[in-house]
Amino acid sequence: MLKLGEKGAIPQRDKETYAIAPHIPCGVVTPDLLRKIADVAENYNAQALKITGATRIAIVGLKEEDIDRAWADLGMDQGAAVGMCVRSIRACPGTTFCRLATQDSLKIATILDERYHGRNLAGKFKMAVSGCRLSCSESWVRDVGLIGDKKGWKLVIGGNVGAVPRIAKELITDLSDDEVLVAVDKVIEYYNENAKTGERLGKMIERLGMEPFQAAVA
């Protein structure tokens, strides 16, 4: 049986089949892409298609011998779903589509995705970008969360879901698009250089406090 993440495959409960989750930046798809995923699922007799919490579309219930061919037919990158790396960045529709949004979340999330998706770090790392204070992308429970308002971006850090959930802490506010990208770079750089192996950002903040991160983005 394949190990978790080998060939981009996730072992399923039956211990016989696997799921694969191609990378779909910010969860934005085209009709052609949906048809391609559906065709691959049908061609290899997948048990289900599952929209994941990270806005990927997992093809569930593939046989081991079909995994390589399924990936080849998709012609898509693997979604970073396991391991100590940056997972798929979540984003709300933002000003591209939503009448309530005050900032362009899809633009910023796409840039972050291009820079960081799949990058190996000291621990598992999740990001979310929300175009307004309603935080539809759940930015408050991500290692790095961005929340838009009329003055710019609010950067919050250290949140996570899981057995011991954490609400992120506010780091800096009223940032322009360029400023928030620089600030996120600095947070990730400091985290990666100073975190213990496997340590989530929230646990690191419990250990060191917010001051080092405040200094990093000052």
C-alpha positions in Angstrom: 0.0 0.0 0.0 1.3 3.5 -0.9 2.4 5.7 2.0 0.4 8.9 2.7 1.1 11.4 0.1 3.1 9.1 -2.2 2.2 9.9 -5.8 -0.1 12.5 -4.4 -2.4 9.7 -3.1 -4.3 9.6 0.2 -5.2 6.1 1.5 -8.9 5.6 2.1 -10.7 3.9 5.0 -11.1 0.6 3.1 -7.3 0.3 3.0 -7.6 -0.6 -0.7 -8.3 2.6 -2.6 -7.0 6.2 -2.7 -8.0 9.7 -3.2 -6.1 12.3 -5.3 -6.7 16.1 -5.1 -5.4 18.2 -8.0 -4.4 21.7 -7.2 -7.1 24.3 -7.9 -5.7 27.8 -7.1 -8.2 29.6 -4.9 -11.0 27.2 -5.8 -11.7 28.9 -9.1 -12.6 26.5 -11.9 -13.8 26.6 -15.4 -16.5 24.4 -17.0 -13.7 22.6 -19.0 -11.8 21.8 -15.9 -14.9 20.4 -14.2 -15.5 18.2 -17.3 -11.9 16.9 -17.2 -12.1 16.0 -13.5 -15.5 14.3 -14.1 -14.1 12.4 -17.1 -11.2 11.1 -15.1 -13.4 10.0 -12.3 -15.7 8.1 -14.7 -12.8 6.6 -16.7 -11.2 5.1 -13.5 -14.5 4.2 -11.7 -14.0 6.5 -8.8 -16.4 6.1 -6.0 -17.0 9.9 -5.5 -15.9 13.4 -6.1 -15.6 15.4 -2.9 -15.2 19.2 -2.6 -12.7 19.5 0.2 -12.4 22.2 2.9 -9.4 23.6 1.1 -11.5 24.1 -2.1 -9.9 21.2 -4.0 -12.0 18.5 -5.7 -10.8 15.1 -4.5 -11.3 12.1 -6.7 -12.0 9.4 -4.2 -11.8 5.6 -4.5 -9.1 5.1 -7.1 -7.2 1.8 -7.4 -3.4 2.0 -6.9 -2.7 0.9 -10.5 -4.8 3.7 -11.9 -3.2 6.6 -10.0 -0.4 7.4 -12.4 -2.7 7.3 -15.4 -5.3 9.5 -13.7 -2.7 12.1 -12.9 -1.5 12.0 -16.5 -5.0 12.4 -17.9 -5.6 15.4 -15.5 -2.4 17.1 -16.5 -2.7 19.1 -13.2 -0.4 19.8 -10.3 -1.0 17.9 -7.1 -2.7 19.8 -4.3 -0.5 20.0 -1.2 -2.7 18.1 1.1 -0.3 16.4 3.5 3.1 17.0 5.1 4.9 20.0 6.6 4.2 22.5 3.8 2.0 25.3 2.7 -1.4 23.9 1.9 -3.9 25.3 -0.7 -4.7 29.0 0.1 -8.4 29.6 0.7 -10.1 32.7 -0.6 -13.5 34.2 -0.8 -14.9 35.7 -4.0 -13.7 39.2 -3.0 -14.3 42.3 -5.1 -14.2 40.2 -8.2 -17.7 38.8 -7.5 -19.0 39.8 -4.1 -20.9 43.0 -3.4 -19.9 43.0 0.2 -16.2 42.7 -0.3 -13.9 45.7 0.2 -10.6 44.2 -1.0 -9.5 41.9 -3.9 -9.0 38.6 -2.1 -8.7 36.5 -5.2 -5.8 38.7 -6.5 -3.9 38.5 -3.2 -4.6 34.8 -2.7 -3.5 34.0 -6.2 -0.1 35.7 -5.6 0.3 33.9 -2.3 -0.6 30.6 -4.0 2.0 31.1 -6.7 4.7 32.0 -4.1 4.0 29.5 -1.4 1.7 26.5 -2.4 3.5 23.3 -1.6 6.6 25.0 -0.1 8.2 22.9 2.6 8.3 24.7 6.0 9.1 23.9 9.6 5.5 22.7 10.0 2.0 22.5 8.4 1.0 25.9 7.3 -2.4 27.2 6.2 -3.5 30.6 4.8 -6.8 32.2 4.0 -7.8 35.6 2.5 -11.1 37.2 3.1 -12.3 40.3 1.3 -14.2 41.8 4.2 -14.7 41.4 8.0 -17.2 38.6 7.6 -14.2 36.4 7.0 -15.9 33.8 4.9 -12.6 32.1 4.2 -12.2 31.5 8.0 -9.0 33.7 8.1 -9.2 33.8 11.9 -8.4 30.1 12.2 -5.4 29.9 9.9 -1.7 30.3 10.5 -1.8 33.4 8.4 -5.1 35.1 7.8 -5.9 38.3 5.8 -9.1 40.3 6.3 -10.0 43.2 4.1 -11.7 46.5 5.1 -12.0 49.9 3.5 -8.6 51.0 4.8 -6.7 48.0 3.6 -5.7 44.6 4.9 -5.6 43.2 8.5 -3.0 40.5 9.0 -3.7 37.9 11.8 -1.5 35.0 12.7 -1.4 31.8 14.7 -4.9 30.5 14.2 -5.8 26.9 13.5 -8.6 24.4 13.7 -8.2 20.8 15.1 -8.4 19.1 18.5 -7.1 22.3 20.1 -8.4 25.2 18.0 -7.0 28.7 18.2 -8.2 32.1 17.2 -5.5 34.1 15.4 -4.0 37.2 16.9 -4.0 40.6 15.2 -0.5 41.5 14.0 -0.9 44.7 11.9 -3.7 46.6 10.1 -4.4 49.0 7.3 -2.0 47.5 4.8 -2.0 48.1 1.1 -1.7 45.1 -1.3 2.0 45.5 -1.6 2.5 46.0 2.1 0.5 43.0 3.1 2.5 40.7 0.7 5.8 42.0 2.2 4.4 41.4 5.8 3.3 37.9 5.0 6.8 37.2 3.5 8.4 38.4 6.8 6.1 36.3 9.0 6.7 33.1 7.0 10.5 33.8 6.9 10.7 34.3 10.7 8.5 31.3 11.4 10.5 29.0 9.2 13.8 30.1 10.6 12.8 29.9 14.3 10.0 27.2 14.7 10.7 23.8 16.1 10.2 20.9 13.6 6.5 20.3 13.3 5.5 23.3 15.4 2.5 25.2 14.2 2.7 29.0 14.2 0.1 29.3 17.0 2.2 27.1 19.3 5.3 29.1 18.4 3.5 32.3 19.5 2.6 30.6 22.8 6.3 29.9 23.3 7.8 33.2 22.1 4.9 35.7 22.2 3.9 38.1 19.5 6.8 40.5 19.9 9.3 38.8 17.5 6.6 38.9 14.7 5.8 42.5 15.5 9.5 43.4 15.2 9.7 41.4 11.9 7.0 43.4 10.2 7.7 46.8 11.9 
